[in-house]
Amino acid sequence: MEAMMQIPSLPYRDEHTTVVAAGADDVWRGLGDTLDRSFSRPGASRYARLVGCADRTASGPRPLAEGSTFPGFRVATAVPGRELVLGGRHRFSSYALIFRLEPAGPGRSRLTAETRATFPGPAGGLYRLLVLGTGGHAVVVRRLLAAVRRRAET
């Protein structure tokens, strides 16, 4: 996928971090389960179709591995317990969501979600304003990280 090859060159947009009271393996499982659950809802598929996402359905190996998809995203890199790189594109944006795991003390892990994206043209600029400018993207990513934390800690 073209957007995947460009992930390192996509402009940095934001980053959110949480500390999880669980080891990297548990956080990794929680991340995969949470992403699958979050993006398997009917609204995710509808939204992916509406904006013209390249990937509109869940497919490929589970647990997540390179080439796995769910609405809006394709796994570009999966290093269990360390890094998960998701890429995607649609009419208004090419983007990546990069999850990194690192130790944060005994039985604790730091999970970071970094967003990179480009928004070409006037329609892309409007989409950026709606997604990033309103703070909606930050709310969604923080909720996603909190869901991973809860799942991994149980």
C-alpha positions in Angstrom: 0.0 0.0 0.0 1.4 3.4 -1.0 0.6 5.1 2.3 2.5 2.4 4.2 5.8 3.1 2.4 5.5 6.7 3.3 4.8 6.3 7.1 8.2 7.6 8.2 7.7 10.8 6.1 4.2 11.5 7.3 4.1 14.6 9.4 3.9 14.1 13.2 0.6 15.2 14.6 0.3 14.1 18.3 1.2 11.5 20.9 -0.6 10.1 23.9 0.8 7.8 26.6 -0.5 5.7 29.5 1.3 3.5 32.0 -0.3 0.0 32.4 0.1 -2.2 35.5 0.9 -5.2 33.3 3.8 -6.7 31.4 4.4 -6.2 27.7 2.8 -9.5 26.7 -0.5 -8.7 28.5 -0.5 -5.2 27.0 0.2 -6.5 23.5 -2.8 -8.9 23.8 -4.9 -6.2 25.2 -4.0 -3.8 22.4 -4.9 -6.4 19.7 -8.1 -7.3 21.4 -9.1 -3.7 21.9 -8.4 -2.7 18.3 -10.3 -5.6 16.9 -13.2 -4.9 19.2 -13.2 -1.2 18.6 -13.0 -1.4 14.8 -15.4 -4.4 14.4 -18.4 -2.3 15.3 -20.8 -1.6 12.3 -20.1 2.2 12.5 -16.4 1.7 11.8 -17.1 -0.1 8.5 -19.7 2.4 7.5 -17.3 5.3 8.2 -14.5 3.6 6.3 -16.8 3.3 3.2 -18.1 6.8 3.6 -14.6 8.4 3.5 -13.2 5.9 0.9 -10.8 4.0 3.1 -8.5 1.6 1.3 -9.2 -1.1 4.0 -12.9 -1.5 4.9 -13.1 -4.9 6.6 -11.3 -7.0 9.1 -9.1 -9.6 7.5 -5.8 -11.4 7.9 -4.1 -13.1 10.8 -5.1 -12.8 14.4 -3.4 -11.9 16.7 -2.5 -8.9 14.5 0.4 -9.4 12.2 1.8 -7.6 9.1 -1.0 -7.5 6.5 -3.9 -7.8 9.0 -6.6 -5.2 8.4 -9.6 -3.7 10.0 -11.8 -0.8 8.8 -9.5 2.1 8.1 -6.2 0.4 8.9 -3.6 -2.2 7.7 -0.9 -3.5 9.9 2.5 -2.3 8.5 4.7 -3.6 11.3 4.0 -5.9 14.2 6.8 -6.6 16.7 5.0 -8.4 19.5 5.5 -6.7 22.9 7.2 -3.7 21.3 5.6 -2.0 18.3 2.5 -2.0 16.2 2.4 0.3 13.2 -1.0 0.8 11.5 -1.3 2.7 8.2 -4.2 3.8 6.1 -5.5 6.3 3.6 -8.8 7.7 2.3 -10.0 10.6 0.2 -8.9 13.2 2.7 -5.8 11.8 4.4 -2.9 9.3 4.5 -2.1 8.4 8.1 -0.4 6.1 10.6 -1.0 5.2 14.2 2.1 3.9 15.9 1.8 2.0 19.2 5.1 1.6 21.2 5.5 -0.5 24.3 8.4 -0.1 26.7 9.1 -1.2 30.3 8.0 1.3 33.0 9.2 -0.7 36.1 8.5 -4.1 37.5 5.2 -5.4 36.1 4.5 -2.1 34.4 4.6 -1.0 30.7 4.4 2.4 29.0 2.1 2.4 26.0 2.4 5.3 23.6 0.2 6.1 20.6 1.8 8.4 18.0 -0.3 9.8 15.1 1.2 10.9 11.8 -0.9 12.2 8.9 -1.1 14.4 5.9 -4.3 16.1 4.7 -3.9 17.1 1.0 -5.9 19.8 -0.7 -8.8 22.0 0.6 -11.0 19.0 1.5 -8.1 17.5 3.4 -7.6 20.8 5.3 -11.3 20.8 6.3 -11.1 17.2 7.4 -8.0 18.0 9.5 -9.9 20.8 11.1 -12.9 18.5 11.9 -10.7 15.7 13.2 -7.8 17.3 14.9 -8.9 20.9 15.4 -12.0 19.9 17.4 -9.9 17.6 19.7 -12.0 14.7 18.7 -9.0 12.6 17.6 -7.3 13.1 21.0 -10.4 12.0 22.8 -10.7 8.9 20.7 -7.0 7.9 21.1 -7.1 8.5 24.9 -10.2 6.4 25.2 -8.5 3.7 23.1 -5.5 3.7 25.4 -7.6 3.6 28.5 -9.5 0.6 27.1 -6.2 -1.2 26.4 -5.1 -0.4 29.9 -8.3 -1.8 31.5 -8.1 -4.9 29.4 -4.5 -5.6 30.1 -4.8 -5.1 33.8 -7.6 -7.6 34.2 
